[in-house]
Amino acid sequence: MSKFILGKKIGMMEIFDSQTGEAFPVTVVSIPDNYVVQIKTKDKDGYWALQLGCDLKNKLSKPLKGHLKELPNLKYLREWKANESEISKYKRGEKIAIDIFEKGEKVDVSGISKGRGFAGVVKRHHFKGGPKTHGQKHSLRRPGSIGATTPQKVIKGTKMAGQLGNERVTIKNLKIVEIDKDRNLIFLKGAVPGFNNSLVEIKSK
């Protein structure tokens, strides 16, 4: 059965394997109280999905107040698509805890990567750059040719300068190294997208 929960990235640290003595990096994710906000059905919404919310907020807009009626003031809302049998097990207002996951389980983690502003092709796409000598001038970090004579346009998807980061990234098959139920912490082997204190979505198949 697939599982889904929302968390907040705290940061990274190093953990040692007690058996081999090997050191490896882990990302620490804090899991706040997750609530089932809405259950979407195929008849009413056109698809089956579960909407979860987490993290408290002081002020809400009137539409969001109505949507969260009889629930805490939740800051983040995210959807998880699944089949009818999985969705039907939940009820609105139900709290989802950290114990749905187990140590050693493989999960997919999604988040918004760090925004790094406008970047050139060397930094954004790891281009080699042009030659420094032989008649070249100021061409070291230029992209070079961006198209052919036919068609007379820049082809969609051409790697060019632009915004770097600040996009949704999913890292698959991260192993849960440890679960601290007392402090609601999950330790994931490897890196997770996003800056510290940013929202991440943890899913398992």
Protein Blocks (a to p, Z undefined) as FASTA:
>chain_A
ZZddddddfbdcddddfklopacddddddddddddfbdcdfklnopacddddehiafbdc
fklmmmmgoiacdfbdcdddddfklmmmpcehiacdfklpcehiacddddddddebjadf
klmnopgbiafbehiahklmggbjabdfbdcbddehiacdddeejiacddehiacfbdcf
knopacdedjdeddehiacddddZZ
